[in-house]
Amino acid sequence: MKEYQTITEISGPLVFAEVDEPVGYDEIVEIETPQGETLRGQVLESSEGVVSIQVFEGTGGIDRNASVRFLGETMKMPVTEDLLGRVLDGSGNPIDGGPEIVPDQRQDIVGEAINPYSREYPEEFIQTGVSAIDGMNTLVRGQKLPIFSGSGLPHNELALQIARQATVPEEEDGDDEDGSEFAVVFGAMGITAEEANEFMDDFERTGALERSVVFMNLADDPAVERQVTPRLALTTAEYLAFEKDYHVLVILTDMTNYCEALREIGAAREEVPGRRGYPGYMYTDLAQLYERAGRIEGKDGSVTQIPILTMPGDDDTHPIPDLTGYITEGQIVMDRNLNSQGVEPPVNVLPSLSRLMDDGIGEGLTREDHGDVSDQMYAAYAEGEDLRDLVNIVGREALSERDNKFLDFADRFETEFVQQGYDNNRSIEETLELGWDLLSDLPKEALNRIDEDLIEEHYREDEPEAAEVEA
């Protein structure tokens, strides 16, 4: 192994060094500072005897006298089933005071693309316990469904609720103990120490940590490490899913911080910027992460992703949500108005979408009336929203009795169906029964998206007034 003392330039998180032999892209580098500290880095570029290295721990302490060693291999994640219950930093080192990790394997963090021929279509329901997701924008195993949020909105609380409550319903009974385990891999990028403490307190308080692997990259950690964190998390998830048959839910927060790190490193490399200063390859980079979700034929496990991103200025045309929307299968949108009204979680179901929902619901998966109930509630809520705009102009007295019922439905939908708090875990049956309760306030003839047999079975005739008079 050759050692060089040929550093020519240090620029932000990058170090440039001269070499006299070919060096591979993404190769891992050790840099020993004059103070005796060893820092790790990765080769970004290699051309004409000069390599550029991005240093994970930051370039503090590095000068021209530092030694550079090229290890001849790409970055690998030590993986084992014993990672469950552990807390690691953004580079994969334990920070929970536990023992060193003794790996079963060391896997390349870039991962291997799933062969399209071997990829199984996602069509099995995951119950999150959140009505706005389970009932209206159902998550299925192997899907990638991002949460589009904004600065100051409670996306962390929703992420924790999903991490705590997510289950695979038919496996709750424990019929098949070998193939029924559910795990959560939580990758946090660029979050504050306060947020990190909040996450850890919740994981420990609820016992969710026992089935979780947590990666923590804080806001004051180097931006370069932020690029590695989601890849370490996904490598761990793939091992648990495809080697150990777990159903793994990967929650990545915040993808906006990840993309900002891409932009920062791109600027340090003096790359030609793309839209709004982000690198032109950001679409490809995000796709490399998101496309690592899925199921493989012949394997019992699955990797399901919920990336969370805060839209700068609540702008859904910003490059980060825009590109994410192209790659993923829908989105869950959090709403500032609902949040100001105290709705928990403030999920706006109208712009939200789960493109794979139709394949993961129905008889044998959730319940035969799920699709119809969801469609009818969506249509009724959309009509109620339109009527709210009309009320602002003409007043409620000018509306017909039918319109008033739809207006009341929209209010109840927000305050009873979407609103549930962050500690309330609703089963899919409870969610659907609540949906029927709301729909039964509408006239029967208005339920034009539900099969007549289902209406006869579930519609509740309104009889409380007679009971009240009798009382």
Buried (B, 14 or more C-beta within 10 A) or exposed (E): EEEBEBBEEBEBBBBBBBBEEEBEEBBBBBBBBEEEEEBBBBBBBBEEEBBBBBBBBBBEBBEEEBBBBBEEEBBBBBBBEBBBBBBBBBBBEBBBEEEEBEBBEEBBBBBEEBEEEEBBEBBBBBBBBBBBBBBBBBBBBBBBBBBBBBEEBBBBBBBBBBBBBBBBBBBEEEEEEEEBBBBBBBBBBBBEEEBBEBBBEBBEEBEBBEBBBBBBBBBEBBBBBBBBBBBBBBBBBBBBBBBBBBBBBBBBBBBBBBBBBBBBBBBBBEEEEBEEEBBEBBBEBBBBBBBBBBBBEEEBBBBBBBBBBBBBEBEBEBBBBBBBBEBBBBBBBBBBEBBEEEBBBBBBBEEBBBBBBBBBBBEEBBBBBBBBBBBBBBBBBBBBBEBEEBBEEEEEEEBEEEBBBBBBBBEBBBEBBBBBEBEBBBBBEBBBBBBBBBBBBBEEEBBEBBEEEBBEEBBEEEEEEEEEEEE
